[in-house]
Amino acid sequence: MNESHPTPDAHAGGHDDHGGHLKTYLVIFIALSVFTIISFVVNSAVRAESLTPHAGFTIILGVAVCKAVLVAVYFMHLIFDWGKLYFLIIPALILGTLLVIVLLPDIVLAWHHPSLGS
C-alpha cells in the first residue's frame, strides 16, 4: 500500500507562506503610517498658509484613496476573494437602488405637503 502522508518538510513550507503574509502586512502598515504622516504634514502646511487649501485637499484626497485601496485589497482580502465580491456587490447595489425607489414617494410627498413633513 502506497499511502501519501505529508512530511514535516511540507508543513514547514506552510509556515513560510504565513511569514510572507506577515511581511506584506507589515509593509502595508508602514505605508499606511507614512500616508497618515503625509496627511498631517499637508494639513499643517495648509494651516500655515504655505499651501493653498485646494492643493492640500487634492493631496489629502489622493492619500486617502491610496490608503483605502491598500486596506480594501490587503486587510479585507479582496486580492484573494475578488471573484466572491460580485456576489456581494451586485445584490447590495440592487437593494440600494430599490430602497431609493421605494422611499422616493415619501420624500416627494413630504416636499409638497408641509404638514406631512412634521
N, C-alpha and C positions, 0 to 999 in steps of 0.2 A: 504494500500500500504506500502510495506516494502522497502524503498529505503536506500541504504547504502551510507552514506556520511562520508568522513574522519573526524575524530575527531581531536581536537587540539593536543591530545597526539600523534597521528600518524605523524603529522608534526614535532613534537619535536624529534621523532626518526630519521628523516632525517637529522636533524642538527648534531646529534651525529656522523653520518657517515662522514659528512664533517670534523668534528673535528678530527676523526680518521685518515682521509687522510692528514689533515694538520700536525698532529703529525708525520705521516710517512714521509711526505715531509721534515719536519724539521730535522728528524733523518738522512735522506739521505743527506741533505745539510751539516750537521755536519760531516758525514762520508766523503763526498767529500772534505770538508775543511781539514780534518785530512790527507787524502790521498795526497792532494796537499802539505801540510806541509812536509809530509814524502818525497815526491819527491824533494823538495828544500833541505832538510837535507841531503839526499843521494847525491845530486849534489854537495853540499858544501863539503861533505866527499871525494868525488872523486877529487875535485879541490885541497883539502888539502893533497891529496895522502895518506889518511888513509884508502881508499877503492879502489880496482882496478877498472878500467873502465868497465871491463866485468861484474863484480859483480854489480856495480852501474847500468849498462844498464839493467841487468836482474831484479833488484829490481824495477827500474822505469818502465820498461815494464809491470811487474806484477801489479803494482799500476795503470798504465794507463788502463790495461784491466779491472781491478775491477771497476774503475771509469766509463768506457764506458758501462759496463754491468748495473751498477746502473742507469745511465742516460737513457739508452735504455729501461730498464724494467719499471722504475717508471715514469720518466718525459715524455717519449714518449708513455706511457700507453700500452706497449706491454704485460704486465702481464694481462691486461684485454682484449685486442684485438688480442690475439695470433692466433686465427682462421682466422682472416682477413689478417694476414701477408702473408699467402701463395698466396693470390690473388694479392699482390703487388710484392713479391719477384720473383715468377716464371716468370711473363712477363718481369720483368727487366732483369733477367738472360738470357732469350731467346733473347731479343732485344740487350743486350750487346754482346752476342755471335755472333749474326747475323751482328752486326756492325763491329766486328773484321774481320769476314769472308768477308764482302763486301769491306772493306778498305785494306785488305791484298794485293790484286794485285797491288794497287797503291804504297804501301810501297816496295814491291818486285821489281817492275819496276824501282822505283827511285834508288834502290841499284845498279841495273845492268846498268843503263844509267845515268851517272853523269850529263848530260845536262838536264835531266828531273827533277833532284832534285833542281835546282836553278830557 
